[in-house]
């Protein structure tokens, strides 16, 4: 879309708060949860998992703010759609504001010790959770984990800002990115292997099997009863005098048959 910042100010601000929390901005709720996970991985000696976590944290910041910049900043990519865009009603904006407040402040309910907290939520949930004791950690390692996550967050946003802050035209992908754009061609492969063959089978059934096998007896029965109806329609004229003649003829035939039988 592009350029919706001014037309949808409440949506933009709440989206920005949610994006900052999702990307792990310091002192937003997502920062504390992400920092705790990365610190536990590093302190537990899982440096590979910690490195992957740092990379994913930067990647999350990048794609989240790519969304923010492309949708809300820059110039509209479709002027007609932009002209019809408007702020959502309160039934949407009020829940967005409530969620934004939670994204901003919920992390303070479970502040780690390095920030002067005592992990109140973790302590509250500890009877229901398996205990996990980290050996070899400390404030120095936790501060290092925090700083590296902040660097990953800042780097991801910086790259997204450089590429998309002024808006974005429709991108052209090459190589592996093109595979990603096409969802690694899973949909095309599924369509080729399953959807298209079943469509062909369905058309064959519709064209040959249904008319000749399943529908033929029903159509024949319908045709037969239509012919019978057309024949009996000649005799069922609706006049009493005609029915009286039929009764006389019928009685005469019955009398004739009985007389011959008895004789």
N, C-alpha and C positions, 0 to 999 in steps of 0.2 A: 504494500500500500504506500507508505511513506507520508511524512508530514502531518501525522495525526496528533502531534503534541498539543497544538493549540485548540483543535476541535474536540478533543476528548481529554481535558486536563485531569479529571479525577481518575480516569482509567490509566492515564500515563503515570501519574504520581504513585498510585498503588502498585502498578506494574513495575515501576522502578524500584520500589521498596522490596517487592517480592523477588525481583531479579538480583538485587544486591544480597539478599539473604540466601538465595539459591547459589549464587556465585561464591559465597563465603566471605563477604565483606566484613572486616573487623567490627566486632561489637553488634552485629546483627545475629539473629538466632542461628542461622546456618553456619556462621563462623565457629561458634562454640562446639556444635555437634561435629563438624568436620575436623576441627582442631583436635578434639578428643580422640577421634578414630585414628587420625594420622599419628598422633603422639603414641597411642597404645601399640600401633604397628611398629613404630620405630623403637620404642622402649622394649618391646618384646623380641627384638632381634630380627624382625621380618623386614629387612631393608628393601628387598625387591617389591614387596607389597606396598611399602611406604612410598617408594619411587613411582610406582604406578598410580598410587593415590594422588601424589603431587601433580603428576601429568594430567590426570583426569580432572583435578580441581582447576587447573589452568584451562583445560578444554571446556569445562562447564562455564567458566567465566566468559570465555570467548563466544561460545554459541548462544549463551543467554543474552549477552549484550549485542551480538549480531542481530538478534530478534528486536531488541529495543531500538537500536539505531535504524534498522531498515523500516520498521513499522512506524515509529513515532518521529524520526528525524528526517532531514533531507527534504526532497521535493516529491510530490505525489507521482507515482508511476502510472496511475489511471485517474485522470482528472474527473471523469464522470462518476466513478465510485467515490472519489474524495469529496465531491460536491454533495453527495447524499449521506456522507458519514456524519454522525452526531453522537453526543454523549449518551451513555446508557441511562435508563431510568433508575430511580432510587432502589427499586427492587434488586438491581444489580450492583449499584455503586456502594450501598450501605454494607452488604456482605464483603465487598472488596476492601472497604476501609477497615472493617473488623479484622479481616485476614492480614492486612498490612500492619496493623498494630501488633498482632501476634508475631508476624515475621520480624518485626523490629525489636520487640521487648521480651519474647518468650525465652530467649537464651539466658536471660539474667536469673531465671529460676534455678539454673543448674550451673552456676559459675564454677570453674575449676579453681584449685588452690592458687595457681600461678597468678590469677586475677583477684585474689583475695576472697574467693568464695569457698563453700564447703560442699558443693555437689548435692544440694538438697533433694533434687528429684531422684538422683541415683541412690541416695540414702533411703528415700522413701520406697523406692522400688526394689531395693536390695533383697528383702525377704522372698520376692518372687523371681529373682534372677540368679543364675549361677554366678558365684563369686569368681572374679578373675584378678589375680594379683600379678602385677608387673614387677619384674626384678631387673635392676640395672638402670631404671629411669631416674630422673631427678629434675629439678627446676631448670638446670642448664639445658638438658635435652628437650624439655617441654618448650622452653623459649625458642630453641632452634627449630622445632617442629612448627611453632607458631609463625616464626619469621619466614620460613620457606613456603608455608601456605599463603602468607600475605604476598610474597613475591610472585607466586604462581597466579594468584588472583589478579594482581596488578598487571602482570604480563599479558594475561588473557584479555583483559579489558583494553589494554593499550593496543594490542594487535587488532581487536575488533574496532576500536576507535579509528585507527589509521585506515582501515579498509572500508568502513561502513558509516562513519559519523556524518558524512555529507550526503548520505543516501546511497542507493545502490541501484544500478541497472540490472536487468536480467543477466545472471552470470553465464558464462560459457565454460563448461568443464571439459577436461581432457584426461586421458589415462585412467588411473584408479579413481579419481574424483568423478569421472563420468559413470563408472560402475556404481559408485555410491549414489549419484543422482538418480540412477535408474533402479535403485534398491537391489543392486547386484543381480538384476534381471531375474529375480525369483518369481515375480508375477508373470513375466513373459514365459519363463520355463513351465510354470504351473499351467498357464493357458495353453501352451503348445502340447503338453503331455496329457492333460486331463480335460480341460474345458472344451477345446476344439474337437477332440475325438468324440466326446459325449454329445456335443451339439450335432455332429454328423450322424451319430447313431440315432439321436432323437429325430432328426429330419428323415432318416431312412424309415424309421418306425412310423412316423406320421404319413409318409408318402406311400408306403407299400403295405406294411403289416397291419396298420389300423384299418385302412379301407378294405383289405382283402380277408383279414382273419377275424379281427375283433368286431368291426362295424358291420361286416357283410351279413351275418345272421340277423342282427337287429334291423338293418335296412330291409332285408327280405321279409321279415315278419311285418314290418310297417307297411310295405308295399302290398303284401297279401291281404292284410286287414283293410287297406284302402280299397282294393278291388272288391272285396266282399261288401264293404260299405256302399260302394257305387252300385253293386248289383241289387242289394236290399233296398237301396234308396228309391228304386223304381217302384217297389211294391208298397213302401211306407209313405203314402201320399197324405195321410192325415184326415181323410174323409170317412165318416162312419158308414156311409152307404157302400163304400168300396170294401171296408172291413166285413160288412154283412155279406157281400158277394163272396169274399174269401171263405167266410164261415160256411156258406151254403156249398161251395165247391169242396171244401174240406170234409164236410159231413157226407156229401155224396160219395166222395172217394172212399171214405171209411166204410160206408154202407156197402159199396160195391165190393171192397176187399173182404168184408165179413161174410157177405152172401156167397161169394165164391169159396171162401174157406170152409164155411159150414156145409156147403153142397159137396 
